[in-house]
């Protein structure tokens, strides 16, 4: 018989995981709690299993508790859970990418096994994510006994669990920001600079797309150092200085962004130069 699962905070992430766990038979979804009874009923309907409840006190006991709440709510919700229910030998996990399982200390002190499971993808469209979840990487950390249960459950829904260092959880989450959010910021700077040179915005996007796409493809095929090209990779620092000055004269924040990227890019260029050299 599958272990029972209670879900607290069935927003996009909670309802998608709940639906997948239930459909795969990885867990038996028992009770679902959100900010409102109507929201819990809607989540249970999406999940296709579970009973919507109006309060934490009304939730039944369960083998596993998933806290799919906001990062700033994890500690308080966990403390409330520990006060309301016996958690001895239960598994309690949250889904934050930024917070570690240490945020579940109240549950651990009550005898629970604590862990975190962070699916590395956007959940903007829950139905679409649930349909195409297979292959999704999930950063996991926490008690080994908890992960021994959660890992096969994640594999049952097509996820690829990746162990991460709990002490570096914030750095881990920042990696996703670099790979996604800041990449967009840098591309925006490129598009605006093209437009400053008189290139219409739609044409600017057409110009930037092959450069960005080919660079990203090379990073994932060869590694970042080998993929680097451009003036810094060639050692043409005179061109870099001219570009930086021109950008600063046009738009100071963009010039500062360019300048901030020079040292890290120079370091990457040095690594590119060292590729293939005999370390002895």
Secondary structure, DSSP 8 states (H G I E B T S, - for coil): --EEEEEE--SHHHHHHHHHHHHHTSEEEEEEE-SSHHHHHHHHHHHT--EE-SSGGG----SEEEE---GGGHHHHHHHHHHHS--TT-EEEE--SSS-GGGGHHHHHTT-EEEEEEE-S--SSHHHHHHT-TT-EEEEEE-HHHHHHHHHHHHHTT-EEEE--GGGHHHHHHHHIIIIIIHHHHHHHHHHHHHHTT--HHHHHHHHHHHHHHHHHHHHHH-HHHH--SHHHHT-HHHHHHHHHHHHHH-HHHHHHHHHHHHHHHHHHHHHHHTT----
